[in-house]
């Protein structure tokens, strides 16, 4: 009789520690700041009201946080990388915005049930290793008839393809589902289940704008934790091969013809009404 091997079971606690180290590497705020328009667009899609209580989960350096605060909301901004919260705090101070910044794990939020009118995450909660637990936390802290707003990279977009490419050089942990699944309506319905009263999803593009594909690679290699870690895990020959493959990936999506890099990256903008 043929024995069927069981699927690998991930050590999610160990994965989380590695991820936290990766996001602490480099300086994600340099990359994150360029994505500000995504937070603004998401907050408009959510039709935020001044005075609403808003939680930004895995907020990074605070793009959605600042967008919500600009609209008069009472905002709590959370991340498990304290240095990124400090960058968000500096941005809020410079703009004269009042925001509470608190270190918190997206899979174990330190807030009571139904504490917030709106819960947000832009390219943040999608990276949690325990997707179901993180999704359950989003709906737990959101009030019934509240809103959850998400911006998640799609599997087939530029960043989704980037994850796959890096995974060929530095394989992801066995048993952990790809983050880009959060960029599909099917996975979101699976994760949030009967807590969804209504779900509106729209595919949008964020355009990465750099002087050239190599300029993009050099910037991400220096400041974007996951790519920084990937390069550092390889010997010189493999680094050169990865670099060449990344140039090829950028050129595949590039709509610039003058040597610059103008690469649209698809993401799913989602507004969920909760039960």
C-alpha positions in Angstrom: 0.0 0.0 0.0 1.3 3.4 -0.9 1.8 5.8 2.0 0.6 9.4 1.4 2.9 11.9 3.0 1.2 14.4 5.3 1.6 18.1 4.3 4.4 19.9 6.2 3.3 21.7 9.4 5.0 25.0 9.8 6.5 26.2 13.1 4.6 29.5 12.9 6.2 31.0 16.0 9.7 30.5 14.4 8.5 31.8 11.1 7.2 34.9 12.8 10.5 35.6 14.5 12.3 35.3 11.1 9.8 37.6 9.5 10.1 40.2 12.2 13.9 40.1 11.7 13.4 40.5 8.0 11.1 43.5 8.3 13.5 45.1 10.8 16.3 44.8 8.3 17.1 47.6 6.0 14.7 50.5 6.4 11.3 49.7 5.1 10.1 53.3 5.8 12.1 54.4 2.7 10.0 52.1 0.6 6.8 52.5 2.5 6.6 56.2 2.2 6.3 55.9 -1.6 3.1 53.9 -1.2 1.2 56.8 0.6 -1.3 57.1 -2.2 -2.6 53.6 -1.5 -3.6 54.6 2.1 -5.3 57.7 0.8 -7.3 55.8 -1.8 -8.3 53.1 0.6 -9.6 55.6 3.2 -11.7 57.2 0.4 -13.1 53.9 -0.6 -14.0 53.3 3.1 -15.8 56.7 3.2 -14.4 57.5 6.6 -16.2 59.8 9.0 -14.5 62.2 11.3 -14.6 60.9 14.9 -14.6 57.2 13.9 -12.3 54.9 15.8 -9.8 53.4 13.4 -7.2 50.7 13.9 -4.3 50.3 11.4 -2.9 46.8 11.7 0.7 46.0 10.6 0.8 49.7 9.8 4.5 49.9 8.9 5.5 53.6 8.9 1.9 54.7 8.8 0.5 55.4 5.3 -3.1 54.4 6.1 -2.7 55.7 9.6 -1.9 59.2 8.4 -4.6 59.1 5.7 -7.2 58.2 8.4 -6.0 60.8 10.8 -6.2 63.5 8.1 -9.8 62.6 7.8 -10.5 63.4 11.5 -10.5 59.9 12.8 -9.4 58.7 16.2 -6.5 56.4 15.0 -4.5 53.7 16.7 -1.5 52.6 14.6 0.1 49.2 15.4 3.0 47.1 14.1 5.4 44.6 15.7 8.5 46.5 14.5 8.9 49.4 16.9 11.3 51.3 14.6 8.7 51.6 11.9 6.2 53.0 14.5 8.8 55.6 15.4 9.0 56.6 11.8 5.2 56.9 11.7 5.2 58.9 14.9 7.7 61.4 13.3 5.5 61.7 10.2 2.4 62.3 12.3 4.2 64.9 14.4 5.5 66.7 11.3 1.9 66.9 9.9 0.4 68.0 13.2 -1.7 64.8 13.5 -2.7 63.1 16.7 -2.3 59.3 16.6 -1.7 56.6 19.2 1.2 54.3 18.2 1.4 50.9 19.9 3.5 47.8 19.3 1.2 44.9 18.7 1.1 41.5 16.9 -1.5 41.3 14.2 -2.2 37.7 15.3 -2.9 38.8 18.9 -4.2 42.3 19.0 -4.4 43.7 22.6 -7.9 45.2 22.2 -11.3 44.2 23.4 -13.9 42.8 21.0 -15.7 45.4 18.9 -13.4 48.2 19.8 -13.1 49.9 16.4 -15.5 51.2 13.8 -12.9 50.6 11.1 -9.9 48.3 10.8 -7.3 48.9 8.1 -4.2 47.2 6.7 -2.2 48.1 3.6 0.3 45.5 2.5 0.7 44.5 6.1 -1.6 41.8 7.6 -1.2 39.8 4.4 2.3 38.8 5.6 1.3 37.2 8.8 2.3 33.5 8.9 -1.0 32.4 10.6 -3.5 33.8 8.1 -6.6 32.5 9.7 -5.7 33.8 13.2 -4.8 37.3 11.8 -8.1 37.4 9.9 -10.0 36.4 13.0 -8.4 39.2 14.9 -9.4 41.8 12.3 -13.1 40.9 12.7 -12.9 40.4 16.4 -11.8 44.0 17.2 -14.1 45.5 14.5 -17.7 46.4 15.6 -20.6 44.5 14.0 -21.7 46.6 11.0 -18.2 48.1 10.9 -15.8 48.1 8.0 -12.5 46.4 7.3 -10.3 48.0 4.6 -7.4 46.1 3.0 -4.9 46.6 0.2 -3.1 43.4 -0.7 -0.8 42.5 -3.6 -2.3 40.0 -6.0 -0.6 36.7 -7.0 -0.3 37.7 -10.7 0.9 41.3 -10.2 4.4 42.6 -10.2 5.0 42.2 -6.5 3.2 38.8 -6.5 5.7 37.7 -9.2 8.5 39.2 -7.2 7.6 37.0 -4.2 7.6 33.9 -6.5 11.0 34.8 -8.0 12.7 35.3 -4.6 11.1 32.1 -3.4 13.1 30.2 -6.2 16.3 31.4 -4.6 15.3 31.4 -0.9 12.4 29.0 -0.5 9.6 30.1 1.8 8.9 28.1 5.0 7.1 24.8 4.3 3.5 24.8 5.3 3.0 28.6 5.2 0.5 29.9 2.6 1.7 32.6 0.2 0.9 36.2 1.4 -0.4 37.1 -2.0 -3.5 34.8 -1.4 -4.8 37.8 0.5 -5.0 39.5 -2.9 -7.8 37.2 -4.0 -11.5 37.6 -3.1 -11.8 33.8 -2.8 -9.2 33.6 0.0 -10.7 36.6 1.9 -14.1 34.9 1.9 -12.5 31.7 3.1 -10.7 33.6 5.9 -13.5 35.8 7.1 -16.4 33.5 6.4 -19.8 34.4 7.8 -18.6 37.7 9.4 -18.8 39.2 5.9 -22.0 41.1 5.4 -20.8 42.6 2.1 -17.5 42.6 0.3 -16.5 45.0 -2.5 -13.2 44.4 -4.2 -11.5 46.5 -6.9 -8.2 45.7 -8.7 -5.9 48.8 -8.7 -2.3 49.4 -9.7 0.4 51.2 -7.8 3.2 52.3 -10.1 6.8 51.8 -9.0 8.8 54.7 -10.3 12.6 54.5 -10.4 15.4 55.8 -12.5 16.0 52.3 -13.9 15.3 48.7 -13.1 18.8 48.5 -11.5 18.0 51.6 -9.4 14.9 49.8 -8.1 16.9 46.7 -7.3 19.6 48.6 -5.5 17.0 50.5 -3.5 15.0 47.4 -2.5 18.2 45.4 -1.8 19.2 48.1 0.7 15.9 49.1 2.3 13.3 46.3 1.7 13.8 43.7 4.4 12.8 40.6 2.5 14.9 41.4 -0.5 17.8 42.5 1.8 17.7 39.1 3.6 17.4 37.2 0.3 20.5 38.7 -1.2 22.4 38.3 2.1 21.5 34.5 2.1 23.2 33.9 -1.3 26.8 33.7 -2.4 28.2 36.2 -5.0 27.4 34.1 -8.1 23.8 33.5 -7.0 23.4 37.2 -6.1 24.4 38.1 -9.6 21.9 35.6 -11.1 19.1 36.9 -8.8 20.0 40.5 -9.8 19.7 39.5 -13.5 16.4 37.8 -13.0 15.0 40.8 -11.1 16.0 43.1 -14.0 14.2 40.7 -16.3 11.1 40.8 -14.1 11.1 44.6 -14.0 11.4 44.7 -17.8 8.5 42.3 -18.3 6.2 44.8 -16.5 8.0 48.1 -17.4 6.0 50.5 -19.5 8.8 53.1 -19.8 10.8 53.1 -23.0 13.5 55.6 -22.1 15.5 53.4 -19.6 13.5 54.5 -16.6 11.3 52.2 -14.6 7.5 52.7 -14.6 6.1 49.4 -13.4 2.4 49.0 -12.4 1.9 46.5 -9.6 -1.6 45.1 -9.2 -3.2 45.1 -5.8 -6.7 44.3 -4.5 -8.5 47.1 -2.7 -11.1 45.6 -0.4 -13.9 47.1 1.7 -15.7 44.6 3.9 -18.9 45.3 5.9 -18.9 43.1 9.0 -21.8 41.3 10.7 
